[in-house]
Amino acid sequence: MAGTGPLGVLPPSGGGRGWRAVRSSTEVDSGRIQKLDNLNQDSGAMSQQLLYRALVSAKWLSEAIKSQQAGLALRIVDASWYLPKMKRDPKREFEERHIPGAVFFDIDQCSDRTSPYDHMLPKASDFAEYVGKLGVGNDSHVVVYDGSDQGLFSAPRVWWMFRVFGHEAVSLLDGGLKNWQREGNALSSGKTQVAPSEFHASLDKSLVKTYEDVLDNLDSHRFQLVDARAAGRFWGVEPEPRDGIEPGHVPGSTSIPFTDFLTESGLEKTPEQIRTLFQEKKVDLLKPVVATCGSGVTACHVALGAYLCGKPDVAVYDGAWVEWYMRAQPENIISEGKGKTV
């Protein structure tokens, strides 16, 4: 059918915010994928990288569900996850209300269960098995959302996870379930039954940073480290939500709370607004950037924001502040509060 995207899902008429992409000097390609020319620094040759659209609107998703154009190619994923202090049960809430056809993605379950740190990335084979059981195949267009009050909270983590494991056909529902309901769209309840699919995953190590990488960066300054936690936690004057972990930050890191990427209504800010935000914080998008937070969830908002500005290579420090606090020497815990003692 003329005008359809590569997975057979019609883009919204007129484009616009409903199907917003990374902005660059090139024009949007066919309403689904945008090509960016990136300079290969090693060979000097220009290489083209296909960037999948990061955001879809509630209107777009509603039309895609109703049109039946999506078929098996569209898989909607509820990635709701909350800190213990929020006292919310995402699984129970999912069974009470979710977008029709959505499946539930458990961030804690799809993780390295042997790690002492929360929801670290699983092995590629474990990720493939998990999402395959959710009915996600390599030909699926995955749309991720969550039910947070902010609009988007944990969903960018799962968006990032799919990209880390080689699946570029993944988008976020702009404004999440909050905006979906605000626009009067339908909801379902109960569990969603799906047929399993075969999914092949391959880890993109360039999008993940380790404790050793961040430790080395204290001297090498190879990348800029951006922390997405609330400013009070960054400066060490507000408590961390986990027992035994004091607030503070990695030396040389920059604070940009994840909420700064969102409007008051819970939608993602425009690329122009996000670019200005990075500039005001003196983060240079022409240089390497790594994102961190408390446990690797809201850090993915930084990666998303940069992606919308045409920078798809922001890595995430997966262990984040919890690992850093547990492993770092006291002098590498910068805090206006208690800090860390041996």
C-alpha positions in Angstrom: 0.0 0.0 0.0 1.4 3.4 -1.0 2.3 5.6 2.0 2.8 2.9 4.5 5.9 2.5 6.6 8.3 -0.4 6.4 6.3 -2.4 8.8 2.9 -1.7 7.2 1.8 0.8 9.8 0.3 4.0 8.4 1.9 7.2 9.6 -0.5 9.9 10.6 -1.7 12.3 7.9 0.4 15.4 7.9 3.1 14.1 10.2 3.7 16.6 12.9 3.9 15.9 16.6 1.9 12.7 16.2 4.9 11.0 14.7 7.8 13.2 15.7 11.4 12.3 14.8 14.9 13.3 15.3 15.6 16.6 13.6 18.5 17.0 11.2 19.5 18.8 8.1 17.9 16.0 6.0 14.2 15.7 5.3 12.1 13.1 7.0 12.1 9.9 5.0 8.8 8.3 4.1 7.1 9.1 7.4 8.8 6.3 9.3 12.6 6.4 9.2 14.9 9.3 9.0 18.4 9.1 7.6 21.2 11.0 9.3 24.6 11.4 7.8 27.2 10.7 10.4 30.9 11.2 9.9 32.9 8.1 10.4 35.9 9.5 12.4 38.1 6.5 11.7 37.8 6.3 7.9 36.7 9.8 7.1 33.8 8.4 5.1 30.3 9.4 5.5 28.0 6.7 6.8 24.2 6.8 6.9 22.5 5.7 10.1 18.8 4.9 10.1 17.1 6.4 13.1 13.7 5.0 14.0 11.0 7.5 15.1 11.2 7.8 18.9 7.7 9.2 19.6 4.2 8.5 18.5 1.1 10.3 19.7 -2.0 8.9 21.3 -3.9 9.8 18.2 -1.5 7.9 16.0 -1.6 4.8 18.2 -5.4 4.9 18.4 -5.7 5.0 14.7 -3.1 2.2 14.2 -5.1 0.0 16.6 -8.4 0.7 14.9 -7.2 0.5 11.4 -6.0 -3.1 11.6 -3.1 -2.0 9.4 -0.8 -2.9 12.2 -1.7 -6.6 12.5 1.1 -8.6 14.1 3.7 -6.0 13.3 2.6 -3.7 16.1 3.3 -4.7 19.7 2.2 -2.3 22.5 4.2 -2.7 25.8 3.3 -1.3 29.2 6.6 -0.8 31.0 5.3 0.7 34.2 7.8 0.5 37.1 7.8 2.5 40.3 10.2 3.2 43.2 9.2 1.4 46.5 8.3 4.8 48.1 5.7 5.4 45.5 3.7 2.4 46.9 2.2 1.4 43.5 1.9 -2.1 42.0 2.4 -1.8 38.3 1.2 -5.4 37.6 -2.0 -4.9 39.4 -2.6 -1.6 37.8 -1.9 -3.2 34.4 -4.6 -5.8 35.0 -7.0 -3.1 36.0 -6.4 -0.8 33.0 -4.1 -0.8 30.0 -4.1 0.2 26.4 -6.0 -2.5 24.3 -3.6 -5.2 23.2 -0.8 -4.2 25.4 1.5 -6.6 27.2 3.3 -6.0 30.5 7.1 -5.7 30.6 8.5 -6.3 34.0 11.8 -4.3 34.3 12.8 -6.2 37.4 12.1 -9.6 35.9 13.9 -8.9 32.6 17.2 -8.2 34.2 20.4 -9.8 35.4 19.0 -11.6 38.5 22.5 -12.5 39.6 23.6 -8.9 40.0 23.6 -7.2 43.5 22.3 -4.1 41.8 18.7 -3.4 40.7 17.5 -4.4 37.2 20.8 -4.5 35.4 20.7 -5.5 31.8 20.1 -9.2 31.2 22.1 -11.3 28.8 21.1 -10.9 25.1 19.7 -14.5 25.1 17.6 -13.8 28.2 16.2 -10.6 26.7 15.3 -12.4 23.5 13.5 -15.1 25.4 11.6 -12.7 27.5 10.4 -10.4 24.8 9.6 -13.3 22.5 7.2 -14.6 25.1 5.5 -11.1 24.9 4.9 -11.7 21.2 7.7 -9.4 20.1 9.6 -10.5 17.0 12.3 -8.8 15.0 9.7 -7.5 12.6 7.6 -5.9 15.3 7.1 -2.2 15.8 7.2 -1.9 19.5 5.4 1.1 21.2 6.3 1.5 24.9 4.4 3.5 27.5 4.0 3.6 31.3 1.3 4.7 33.7 3.2 7.3 35.7 1.9 10.6 36.8 4.7 12.3 34.9 3.6 11.0 31.5 6.8 9.1 31.0 8.9 7.7 33.8 10.1 4.1 33.3 9.2 3.5 29.6 12.3 5.2 28.2 14.3 2.4 30.0 12.6 -0.3 27.9 12.9 1.9 24.7 16.6 2.0 25.4 16.8 -1.7 26.2 15.3 -2.6 22.8 17.9 -0.4 21.1 20.7 -1.9 23.2 19.7 -5.3 22.0 19.6 -4.3 18.3 15.9 -3.5 17.8 15.6 -0.1 16.3 11.8 -0.3 15.5 10.8 1.0 18.9 8.8 4.1 19.8 7.5 5.7 22.9 3.9 6.8 23.4 4.3 10.6 24.0 2.6 11.5 27.3 2.1 7.8 28.2 -1.1 6.4 29.6 -1.8 9.7 31.3 -2.2 11.5 27.9 -3.9 8.4 26.4 -6.7 8.7 28.9 -6.8 12.5 28.8 -7.6 12.2 25.1 -10.5 9.9 25.8 -9.1 6.7 24.3 -10.3 3.2 25.2 -8.8 1.0 27.9 -8.9 -2.7 28.5 -8.5 -4.9 31.7 -7.3 -8.3 32.5 -4.3 -10.1 31.0 -3.5 -10.0 27.3 -2.9 -13.4 25.6 -0.4 -13.3 22.8 1.3 -16.0 20.7 5.0 -16.2 21.4 7.4 -15.0 18.7 11.1 -15.6 17.9 13.4 -12.7 18.7 17.1 -12.5 18.0 19.1 -10.0 20.2 22.6 -8.7 19.9 24.1 -6.4 22.5 25.3 -3.0 21.3 28.1 -2.4 23.9 28.6 1.2 22.7 25.3 2.1 24.4 26.3 0.8 27.9 28.9 2.0 30.3 30.3 0.2 33.4 31.6 1.3 36.8 35.2 1.0 35.4 34.3 3.2 32.4 33.0 6.0 34.7 36.0 5.6 37.1 38.4 5.9 34.2 36.6 9.0 33.0 37.4 10.9 36.2 40.9 11.3 34.8 40.5 10.7 31.0 37.4 13.0 30.6 36.4 11.0 27.5 32.7 11.8 28.0 30.3 14.1 29.7 28.3 12.5 32.5 24.7 13.7 32.9 22.7 12.7 36.0 18.9 12.5 35.6 18.0 12.3 39.4 16.3 15.2 41.2 18.6 18.0 42.0 18.3 17.5 45.7 19.6 13.9 45.4 22.4 15.0 43.1 23.6 17.6 45.6 23.2 15.3 48.6 20.5 17.3 50.4 17.5 15.0 49.7 17.5 11.3 50.6 17.9 8.4 48.2 14.9 6.1 47.9 17.0 3.0 48.7 18.2 1.9 52.2 21.9 2.2 52.7 22.5 4.6 49.9 23.3 8.2 50.6 22.7 11.0 48.0 25.4 12.8 46.1 27.0 12.6 42.7 30.0 11.5 40.6 32.8 14.1 40.4 32.4 16.2 37.3 28.9 15.1 36.4 26.1 17.5 35.4 22.6 17.6 36.8 19.6 17.5 34.4 16.6 16.0 36.2 14.5 13.8 33.9 11.5 16.0 34.5 13.2 18.8 32.7 12.7 16.9 29.4 8.9 16.9 29.9 6.2 19.6 29.7 3.8 20.3 32.5 1.2 18.1 30.7 3.7 15.2 30.5 4.6 15.4 26.8 8.1 15.4 25.7 9.6 18.8 25.0 10.4 19.7 21.4 13.9 19.0 20.0 14.5 22.8 20.0 13.6 23.1 23.7 15.7 20.1 24.6 18.7 21.4 22.6 18.4 24.6 24.5 18.3 22.7 27.8 21.5 20.9 27.0 23.2 24.2 26.0 22.1 25.9 29.2 23.7 23.0 31.2 26.8 23.3 29.0 26.4 19.8 27.6 27.9 19.6 24.2 26.0 17.2 21.9 28.9 17.1 19.5 30.9 15.3 22.1 30.3 11.9 23.8 27.6 11.9 26.5 26.8 9.2 29.1 23.6 9.3 31.2 23.2 8.1 34.8 20.6 8.3 37.6 19.7 6.2 40.6 19.5 2.7 39.1 19.6 3.2 35.3 15.9 4.0 34.6 15.4 7.7 34.4 18.9 8.1 32.8 17.2 6.9 29.6 15.4 10.2 29.4 18.7 11.8 28.7 19.4 9.3 26.0 15.9 10.0 24.6 16.3 13.7 24.7 19.6 13.6 22.9 18.2 11.1 20.3 15.4 13.6 19.5 18.1 16.2 18.9 19.8 13.9 16.4 22.3 12.3 18.7 21.6 8.5 19.0 24.8 7.4 20.6 24.3 8.4 24.3 25.2 5.5 26.5 23.8 4.7 29.9 25.8 3.8 33.0 23.7 0.8 33.9 24.8 0.4 37.6 24.2 4.1 38.1 24.4 5.9 41.5 23.6 2.7 43.5 26.6 0.9 42.2 28.8 4.0 42.3 28.0 4.7 45.9 28.6 1.1 46.9 31.9 0.8 45.1 33.5 4.2 44.9 36.0 5.7 47.4 34.6 8.4 49.7 36.5 11.1 47.9 34.6 10.2 44.7 31.2 10.8 46.4 30.5 14.5 46.0 27.8 15.7 48.5 26.7 18.6 50.5 25.2 16.1 52.9 26.5 13.1 54.7 28.5 11.6 51.9 30.3 8.4 52.5 32.7 7.2 55.1 34.9 4.1 55.1 
